Amino acid sequence: MSSDKTPTYVEDEFQRDTNYIPDRITRDARDGWPVEPGRYRLVVARACPWANRAIIVRRLLGLEPVLSMGIAGPTHDADSWTFDKDPDEVDPVLGITRLKDAYLERYPGYDRGITVPAIVEIASGKVVTNDFPTLTLDLSTEWTEYHREGAPDLFPEPLRDEILEVSQLVYEDVNNGVYRAGFAGTARGYEKAYHDLFSRLDWLSERLATQRYLVGNAITEADVRLFTTLVRFDAVYHNHFKCNRNKLTEMPVLWAYARDLFQTPGFGDTVDFIDIKRHYYEVHRDINPTGIVPLGPDLRNWASPHFREELDGSPFGDGTPPGPVADGERVPPEANPALYPVEG
């Protein structure tokens, strides 16, 4: 997600613009958008933690054959995400060079943030939704007819209230908490965000010390939401956003939990550390004026043993892991040395 707008502050604290396009794609098409194979394209950027959620959920559920995916590059200007990874820098399905074109096709004069993830209707070229929290829940609950055989239930009915409760705490203090620290306009705002973040990480460490996953005995939406922040923590947030009480590698329970997920098919194989670092360090020139991207840290330790399998629970419950990454969607080996070791 990217607001592409000047950050706003209330009482010294960074305030995220959460006024997203609320339309949903559902079985009954109550918002005018029916679930339909091949009708839509999910637009993401691997750099973005909010988009990374959608990439993971789509892969775990096996929706690749029915929901195509366009991948924007890691950097953008004040105007829009661009498709500079594609030949001629044009999305091959939507035929556009900037994600903003899909927003303007539906809303001429659209003046809010051009954010990922977004779902675009292919035939009309119009953005349907960028409401990232609801988007992944709908993939789990509205697209079930097209889930792969053995797909996990990421939002099981008996656990939904707890998943949403835990996810909200994680969002406020961790997912958005790192941004509250990084974009704070004053020392007071930064210090509050910093303490909220690490208090919540301590709370999560205590919770996860005796259970393998956040809610229940298998992976759920809550784990997906926490993972995408943890996997960026040492590479970006610890330094770039001044979240430096501890590195993730210095928090034993969370570090083992994060490695457990990373080594689970559908998680680590979606992570592009080059895109992640380039986005934050090159785009946020107000924080990093030189645009220099740090060479470290050494990320090969993500492949080290975690021993979380000794706790109760299994990743997919009664289901099965997803198959190989779809053609054209594999993260480049040099961008993920823990999964695809390279020399040097």
Buried (B, 14 or more C-beta within 10 A) or exposed (E): BBBBEEBEBEEBBBEBBEEBBEBBBBEEEEEEBEBBEEBBBBBBBBBBBBBBBBBBBBBBBBBBEBBBBBBBBBBBEEEBBBBBBBEEEBBEBBEBBBBBBBBBBBEEEBEBBBBBBBBBBBEEBBBBBBBBBBBBBBBBBBBEEBBBEBBBBBBBEEBBEBBBEBBBBBBBBBBBBBBBBBBBEEEEBBEBBBBBBBEBBBBBBEBBEEBBBBBBBBBBBBBBBBBBBBBBBBBBBBBBBBBEBBBBBEBEBBBBBBBBBBBBBBBBBBBBBBBBBBBBBBBBEEEBEEEEEEEEBEBEEBBEEBEBEEBEBBBBBEBBEBEEBBEEBBBEEEBBBBBEEEEE
